[in-house]
Amino acid sequence: MSEDLTNRLVVAVVERYETKVWPTNAEKGAKPELIHPLTPRNIHVREAQHHTGHDSDKADKSYFEEISKTLEPAGEILLVGHGTGKSNAVLKLIQYLERYHANVAHKIVGSLDVNVPAMTDGELLAAARHWFDEPIHRR
C-alpha cells in the first residue's frame, strides 16, 4: 500500500467481495488499498449448502484476516457498508474482529450505511471525512 495507516483515521468500505481502505487524509484521486476474498464472486451457493457448511463462508476467514492485518496499524477506523441481515459484510467483519482481533475491533469508532454501489470512491471518502468532521465524532 502506498499510504501509511499508522495512527491515522481510516475508512474501510466493506463489501462481500471487496474491501477498500484509505486514510481519511488521502489526496484527492488517491487509490484505495483493495482487499479481495479468495472465493470467486460468481459461485452460487444454495441455502441448503449454506446451512450444512458446504458454502464459501469458510473463505471469509482468510478475507477477514487480510482486512484485520491491513487495519491493525490504524488509530481509528470507520466502517462503511450497505448490507442488511445475513448479507451485512460490515456486521460479519465486526463480529469476526471482536472474536479474533479485539485490538483491531476496539479501534472501530463507527459505521456508515450508504448505497455503496451507487457512489464513486471520491464520494465514499468524502462521506467518511464528513462523518469524522461532525462535532459529535471529533476527539
ZADO-1210 file (C-alpha; in nm, 4 decimals, padded with zeros to 6 digits):
<atoms>
<atom x="00.0000" y="00.0000" z="00.0000" code="MET" pos="1"/>
<atom x="00.1251" y="00.3448" z="-00.0810" code="SER" pos="2"/>
<atom x="-00.0360" y="00.5136" z="00.2217" code="GLU" pos="3"/>
<atom x="00.0860" y="00.4554" z="00.5764" code="ASP" pos="4"/>
<atom x="-00.2123" y="00.3933" z="00.8071" code="LEU" pos="5"/>
<atom x="-00.0192" y="00.4123" z="01.1342" code="THR" pos="6"/>
<atom x="-00.2276" y="00.6013" z="01.3935" code="ASN" pos="7"/>
<atom x="-00.4427" y="00.7565" z="01.1211" code="ARG" pos="8"/>
<atom x="-00.8177" y="00.7946" z="01.0840" code="LEU" pos="9"/>
<atom x="-00.9044" y="00.5202" z="00.8371" code="VAL" pos="10"/>
<atom x="-01.2127" y="00.4371" z="00.6332" code="VAL" pos="11"/>
<atom x="-01.2801" y="00.0809" z="00.5201" code="ALA" pos="12"/>
<atom x="-01.5593" y="00.0244" z="00.2686" code="VAL" pos="13"/>
<atom x="-01.6511" y="-00.3383" z="00.3297" code="VAL" pos="14"/>
<atom x="-01.8455" y="-00.5423" z="00.0788" code="GLU" pos="15"/>
<atom x="-01.8803" y="-00.9164" z="00.0369" code="ARG" pos="16"/>
<atom x="-01.6321" y="-00.9341" z="-00.2498" code="TYR" pos="17"/>
<atom x="-01.4115" y="-00.6314" z="-00.1964" code="GLU" pos="18"/>
<atom x="-01.2853" y="-00.4003" z="00.0759" code="THR" pos="19"/>
<atom x="-01.1372" y="-00.0583" z="00.0027" code="LYS" pos="20"/>
<atom x="-00.9151" y="00.1079" z="00.2637" code="VAL" pos="21"/>
<atom x="-00.7949" y="00.4700" z="00.2739" code="TRP" pos="22"/>
<atom x="-00.6606" y="00.7068" z="00.5370" code="PRO" pos="23"/>
<atom x="-00.9121" y="00.9927" z="00.5556" code="THR" pos="24"/>
<atom x="-00.6368" y="01.2414" z="00.4737" code="ASN" pos="25"/>
<atom x="-00.5664" y="01.0739" z="00.1379" code="ALA" pos="26"/>
<atom x="-00.5028" y="01.3084" z="-00.1533" code="GLU" pos="27"/>
<atom x="-00.7848" y="01.3715" z="-00.3969" code="LYS" pos="28"/>
<atom x="-00.7882" y="01.0894" z="-00.6507" code="GLY" pos="29"/>
<atom x="-00.5831" y="00.8583" z="-00.4268" code="ALA" pos="30"/>
<atom x="-00.6446" y="00.4917" z="-00.4939" code="LYS" pos="31"/>
<atom x="-00.7551" y="00.2755" z="-00.2022" code="PRO" pos="32"/>
<atom x="-00.5885" y="-00.0451" z="-00.0994" code="GLU" pos="33"/>
<atom x="-00.8066" y="-00.3245" z="-00.2352" code="LEU" pos="34"/>
<atom x="-00.8631" y="-00.6494" z="-00.0492" code="ILE" pos="35"/>
<atom x="-01.0453" y="-00.9405" z="-00.2125" code="HIS" pos="36"/>
<atom x="-01.1561" y="-01.2779" z="-00.0775" code="PRO" pos="37"/>
<atom x="-01.0076" y="-01.5908" z="-00.2286" code="LEU" pos="38"/>
<atom x="-01.3511" y="-01.7183" z="-00.3332" code="THR" pos="39"/>
<atom x="-01.4652" y="-01.6036" z="-00.6765" code="PRO" pos="40"/>
<atom x="-01.7786" y="-01.3879" z="-00.6667" code="ARG" pos="41"/>
<atom x="-01.9657" y="-01.5947" z="-00.9225" code="ASN" pos="42"/>
<atom x="-02.0025" y="-01.9030" z="-00.7029" code="ILE" pos="43"/>
<atom x="-02.3691" y="-01.9744" z="-00.6417" code="HIS" pos="44"/>
<atom x="-02.4456" y="-02.1357" z="-00.3071" code="VAL" pos="45"/>
<atom x="-02.7820" y="-02.2873" z="-00.2341" code="ARG" pos="46"/>
<atom x="-02.9386" y="-02.2173" z="00.1037" code="GLU" pos="47"/>
<atom x="-02.9111" y="-02.5861" z="00.1987" code="ALA" pos="48"/>
<atom x="-02.5378" y="-02.5751" z="00.1279" code="GLN" pos="49"/>
<atom x="-02.5044" y="-02.2695" z="00.3475" code="HIS" pos="50"/>
<atom x="-02.6815" y="-02.4310" z="00.6421" code="HIS" pos="51"/>
<atom x="-02.4811" y="-02.7538" z="00.6187" code="THR" pos="52"/>
<atom x="-02.1438" y="-02.5819" z="00.6000" code="GLY" pos="53"/>
<atom x="-02.0770" y="-02.6535" z="00.2315" code="HIS" pos="54"/>
<atom x="-02.0513" y="-02.2933" z="00.1258" code="ASP" pos="55"/>
<atom x="-01.7988" y="-02.0187" z="00.0746" code="SER" pos="56"/>
<atom x="-01.8224" y="-01.8724" z="00.4287" code="ASP" pos="57"/>
<atom x="-01.5096" y="-02.0690" z="00.5138" code="LYS" pos="58"/>
<atom x="-01.3235" y="-01.8349" z="00.2804" code="ALA" pos="59"/>
<atom x="-01.4384" y="-01.5401" z="00.4924" code="ASP" pos="60"/>
<atom x="-01.1693" y="-01.6228" z="00.7491" code="LYS" pos="61"/>
<atom x="-00.8794" y="-01.5522" z="00.5129" code="SER" pos="62"/>
<atom x="-01.0601" y="-01.2435" z="00.3777" code="TYR" pos="63"/>
<atom x="-01.1240" y="-01.1046" z="00.7264" code="PHE" pos="64"/>
<atom x="-00.7683" y="-01.1893" z="00.8338" code="GLU" pos="65"/>
<atom x="-00.6321" y="-00.9806" z="00.5458" code="GLU" pos="66"/>
<atom x="-00.8639" y="-00.6919" z="00.6355" code="ILE" pos="67"/>
<atom x="-00.7571" y="-00.7159" z="01.0013" code="SER" pos="68"/>
<atom x="-00.3890" y="-00.7151" z="00.9075" code="LYS" pos="69"/>
<atom x="-00.4393" y="-00.4060" z="00.6925" code="THR" pos="70"/>
<atom x="-00.6379" y="-00.2163" z="00.9587" code="LEU" pos="71"/>
<atom x="-00.4186" y="-00.3092" z="01.2568" code="GLU" pos="72"/>
<atom x="-00.1873" y="-00.0031" z="01.2466" code="PRO" pos="73"/>
<atom x="-00.4795" y="00.2436" z="01.2196" code="ALA" pos="74"/>
<atom x="-00.5623" y="00.4798" z="01.5030" code="GLY" pos="75"/>
<atom x="-00.9396" y="00.4909" z="01.4458" code="GLU" pos="76"/>
<atom x="-01.1499" y="00.3025" z="01.1937" code="ILE" pos="77"/>
<atom x="-01.4797" y="00.3948" z="01.0296" code="LEU" pos="78"/>
<atom x="-01.6503" y="00.1060" z="00.8513" code="LEU" pos="79"/>
<atom x="-01.8772" y="00.1754" z="00.5545" code="VAL" pos="80"/>
<atom x="-02.1176" y="-00.0774" z="00.4048" code="GLY" pos="81"/>
<atom x="-02.4628" y="-00.1327" z="00.2654" code="HIS" pos="82"/>
<atom x="-02.5773" y="-00.4830" z="00.3540" code="GLY" pos="83"/>
<atom x="-02.8559" y="-00.5927" z="00.5827" code="THR" pos="84"/>
<atom x="-02.9312" y="-00.9137" z="00.7667" code="GLY" pos="85"/>
<atom x="-02.7143" y="-01.2149" z="00.6907" code="LYS" pos="86"/>
<atom x="-02.5537" y="-01.0370" z="00.3949" code="SER" pos="87"/>
<atom x="-02.4176" y="-00.7489" z="00.6050" code="ASN" pos="88"/>
<atom x="-02.0417" y="-00.7735" z="00.5453" code="ALA" pos="89"/>
<atom x="-01.9668" y="-00.4941" z="00.7964" code="VAL" pos="90"/>
<atom x="-02.1513" y="-00.6775" z="01.0731" code="LEU" pos="91"/>
<atom x="-01.9761" y="-01.0051" z="00.9886" code="LYS" pos="92"/>
<atom x="-01.6392" y="-00.8280" z="00.9963" code="LEU" pos="93"/>
<atom x="-01.7122" y="-00.6629" z="01.3323" code="ILE" pos="94"/>
<atom x="-01.8154" y="-00.9970" z="01.4821" code="GLN" pos="95"/>
<atom x="-01.5012" y="-01.1611" z="01.3462" code="TYR" pos="96"/>
<atom x="-01.2751" y="-00.8862" z="01.4785" code="LEU" pos="97"/>
<atom x="-01.4404" y="-00.8916" z="01.8206" code="GLU" pos="98"/>
<atom x="-01.3832" y="-01.2649" z="01.8420" code="ARG" pos="99"/>
<atom x="-01.0329" y="-01.2955" z="01.6964" code="TYR" pos="100"/>
<atom x="-00.8755" y="-00.9476" z="01.6878" code="HIS" pos="101"/>
<atom x="-01.0104" y="-00.7440" z="01.9788" code="ALA" pos="102"/>
<atom x="-00.7214" y="-00.4974" z="01.9449" code="ASN" pos="103"/>
<atom x="-00.8490" y="-00.4004" z="01.5982" code="VAL" pos="104"/>
<atom x="-01.2188" y="-00.4146" z="01.6967" code="ALA" pos="105"/>
<atom x="-01.1553" y="-00.1563" z="01.9723" code="HIS" pos="106"/>
<atom x="-01.0355" y="00.0915" z="01.7105" code="LYS" pos="107"/>
<atom x="-01.3725" y="00.0905" z="01.5303" code="ILE" pos="108"/>
<atom x="-01.5396" y="00.4215" z="01.6113" code="VAL" pos="109"/>
<atom x="-01.8479" y="00.3875" z="01.3931" code="GLY" pos="110"/>
<atom x="-02.0089" y="00.2642" z="01.0774" code="SER" pos="111"/>
<atom x="-02.1988" y="00.4209" z="00.7918" code="LEU" pos="112"/>
<atom x="-02.4752" y="00.2527" z="00.5952" code="ASP" pos="113"/>
<atom x="-02.4767" y="00.4012" z="00.2442" code="VAL" pos="114"/>
<atom x="-02.5586" y="00.2905" z="-00.1084" code="ASN" pos="115"/>
<atom x="-02.2020" y="00.1812" z="-00.1836" code="VAL" pos="116"/>
<atom x="-02.2600" y="00.0588" z="-00.5423" code="PRO" pos="117"/>
<atom x="-02.4079" y="00.3971" z="-00.6389" code="ALA" pos="118"/>
<atom x="-02.1163" y="00.6010" z="-00.5033" code="MET" pos="119"/>
<atom x="-01.7759" y="00.6773" z="-00.6508" code="THR" pos="120"/>
<atom x="-01.4582" y="00.6306" z="-00.4492" code="ASP" pos="121"/>
<atom x="-01.4376" y="01.0083" z="-00.4039" code="GLY" pos="122"/>
<atom x="-01.7936" y="01.0225" z="-00.2707" code="GLU" pos="123"/>
<atom x="-01.7265" y="00.7376" z="-00.0280" code="LEU" pos="124"/>
<atom x="-01.4141" y="00.9071" z="00.1046" code="LEU" pos="125"/>
<atom x="-01.5990" y="01.2411" z="00.1287" code="ALA" pos="126"/>
<atom x="-01.8801" y="01.0754" z="00.3286" code="ALA" pos="127"/>
<atom x="-01.6221" y="00.9312" z="00.5693" code="ALA" pos="128"/>
<atom x="-01.4468" y="01.2672" z="00.6078" code="ARG" pos="129"/>
<atom x="-01.7823" y="01.4322" z="00.6740" code="HIS" pos="130"/>
<atom x="-01.8602" y="01.1714" z="00.9423" code="TRP" pos="131"/>
<atom x="-01.5265" y="01.2331" z="01.1173" code="PHE" pos="132"/>
<atom x="-01.5756" y="01.6122" z="01.0912" code="ASP" pos="133"/>
<atom x="-01.9125" y="01.6132" z="01.2677" code="GLU" pos="134"/>
<atom x="-01.8714" y="01.7706" z="01.6139" code="PRO" pos="135"/>
<atom x="-02.0128" y="01.4648" z="01.7900" code="ILE" pos="136"/>
<atom x="-01.7348" y="01.2473" z="01.6415" code="HIS" pos="137"/>
<atom x="-01.4401" y="01.4804" z="01.6996" code="ARG" pos="138"/>
<atom x="-01.1914" y="01.3782" z="01.9617" code="ARG" pos="139"/>
</atoms>
